[in-house]
Amino acid sequence: MDQALESGGAARLGDFPDTPVRYRGIWWIRVGEYWRAVHDHDQAQFDEDADRYQLAIASVDGLTSVALAHPVSSEQLLEYMARLSLQDLPEQVQVAQGPAAVWGQLEAPVGCEAWAVAWPPGATADWHHHGESLAAFAVMEGELEYTEQRTLTPENPDDEARDLPTVPRLMKAGECLGIAAGRSHLLRNPGDRWALSVHVGWLVHPLSCHDHVPGAILVEDAASQVTV
């Protein structure tokens, strides 16, 4: 795949590491050291994601300027989420049914964006990260399994860095976690019941966790800016 990208025979969805790649008319995603073709029924969704990404790129520069003028720490993002309750989530997210994940935008701190996501059993946001965006999420109902990719940097600069074994962390209702910028992670609902979560990011990245869940549905909801 690397050779195809270098020669122009394959195209990335966006300008960030481990982005999905379109090759020979099919979308592929990286899973560890290998590339896996996206399921047939999700190919059209990735085409839409590519269009959305290009539109989002056009607006991110302006959002970044706002964010840089209103710096927010990871602790402040966690405090923001601690103030939220289930009643603050869009009703369509609270009562979501069917096979697809559902998400809606929330009021967010200045320079940030926030979303509520309903995860059906088995829904997965495959390996991804949010570039320079500082992020955090909280489980509001049910359980989510969070796995983070960590790399061991050698003391000797001539040695290669190596990935550490990944250990899933089961996040239960009421628990929240900050995610460092550029940190690759995976989120999934491992249970047999729906899960609800809230996500917030500073220095907005064009794609959030829900963008990596194939078939996720957006519900329209008014969202205004609030102060941390």
N, C-alpha and C positions, 0 to 999 in steps of 0.2 A: 504494500500500500504506500509506503514511503517513496518508492520509486515512481509510482503513478502520480503522487502529489507533486514531486519535483519536476516531472515531465509535463505536468498540466493535464494528465489523463484523468485525474480525480480532483474534485472540488470540495473544500471545507464548507460546512454550514456557516461557520463564523470564524472570527480571528481570535481564537483562544485554544489552549491545549486540550487535546482529547475531544475536540469537536466532532460530531458526526460527519461522515464523508460520503459524498455521492460519487459512485464509481460504476461505470457501465450501466447507468440508468437506475441504480439501486443504492439505497442509503445503508451505510455500514457504521457500526459503533465499536469503539475499542473496549474490550473486556480483558483487563490484565495485559498480557503480552500479545493477545490475539485480536483479530477483527471479526465481528459477527454481523451477518446481514440482518437488518431489521425485518420483523415479520411483515408479510405481505399486506395485512390489514392496517399496518401502521405507516406504510410508505407515504400515503397521501398526507398524513398528519405531519410528517417530517418536511414535506414540500411546503405546507403552510407555515411550519416553524421557520423555514429558511426565509420566506417572505416577511414574516413578523420580525425576524432578527434584523433584516436590512432596514425595516422601518424604525425599529428600536434604536439601532446604531445612530440614526439621524437625530434622535432626540437626546441620547445619552450625554453628549458634550454639554448641552445646556443644563441637564440635571446635575452633572458633575460640578459645574461652576457653583450651583446653589449649595451642593453638599460641602464643598471646600470652604464656603463662607460660613457654614454651620457645622463645625466638627462635632462628631458624636463618638463616644467610647463604647466598647463592648458592654461595659457595666450599665450604661444608659439604655442600650438596646434591651438588655435583660430587665431593667426596671420598667421600661415601657410595656413589655409583655406581661410582667407581673400584675399590671393594673387592668389587664383585659379579663373579661369573663366570657362565658359561652354566649351570653346575650348580646355581646358586641359583634359576633360573627354574623355575616349575611344569612338570612333565613334559609336561602336555597342551599347554603353549605351545611347548615345545621340538620336539615331534613333530607340530605342527598340520598338517592337510591340508584340502583342500576349497577352496571359493570364498570362505569368510568369514574375516575376521580373528578371532583368538582372544586373549583377555586374562585375566590372573589377578593377584590381589593379592599383594604381597610384604611381608616385614617392612620396617618403615619407622622413621625417627627419630621421637621423641616429637613430637606436634603435626603430623606429616606423614602423607601417604598415598603409596604407591608401587605401581606396576603393571608387569608384563611384558606385552608385546604382540607377537603374531606377525602379520605383514602379508603376505598373499598378493600376488602380482604385480598391480600396478594399484590396490591398496587406497589410499583417500584419506581423510584427515581434513580436510574442507573448512574454509574460513576460520572461525576462532573465536579466542577468548582465554579466560583463566581468571580474569577479574575481578581481585581483589586478591591472588590466589595467586602466590607466587614459585615458579617451576618450573624444572626441568632435565630433560634426557633424554640417553640414550646409546644408540648403535647397537651391539648385541652381535654381530650376524651380518648379512651382506648389506649393503644400502645403502638410505638414505632421503633423499628430497629435501625440504629445509626451506626455506620461503619466508616472509619476515617483512614485514609492512606497516609502513613507516616514514613519519612525517609531518614535514614541515618547518614549524617554527613561525616566522612572520615577526617581524622586529624591530619593525615598526610594528604596534601592536595593532589598527589599523583595517583591516589587510590580512588576508585569509583564509589559514588554514593550507592546505597542499596536500600530497597524498600523493606520495611519491617513487617512482620506478620500482622494481618488485620484481625482485630478482635471486635465483633459486633457488641454494641451496647444497647440494651433494651430500655427505651425511654417510656415511662408511664405517665399517666395523666397528672399534671401539676409540675412536671419536671421541665427544665429548660436548659439550653446549652448555647454557648457562643461558638462561632466558627471563624477561624482566622482566615484572612484574605489568602486566596490561592490554594486553600487546603482542599484536596480532592476527597469527596465523600459520597456515600450511597445511603439512601433512605428507602425503607420499605415497611409495609404493614404485614407482619408475620402472622397475625391472628386471624380469627374467623369472624370478627366483627369490625364495623367501620371505626376509623380513627379520625380525629379532628386535630389539626395543628395550626399554629400561627407562625409566620416567617417574616423577618424584617431585615432589610439590608441598607447599609450606608455606602455611598459611592456606587450608585445603582449599576448593576450589570444587566445586559440585555436579556439574559435568561436566568430565571429563578428555578428552585427545585421542581415546582410543578410543571415547568416547561420540559422537564426530562421524564415525565410520566406520559407514555403514549396514550393519546385519546382524551387527555384531561379537558374538562369543559369549563369555560369561563362564564360566570354569572355576573351580569352588570349590577353595580352597586355604587352609589355616590360615595366618593372619598375625598376628604379635604385634608389640608395640612394642619398638624398640631405641633406644639412645642414640647420638647422633652423636659 
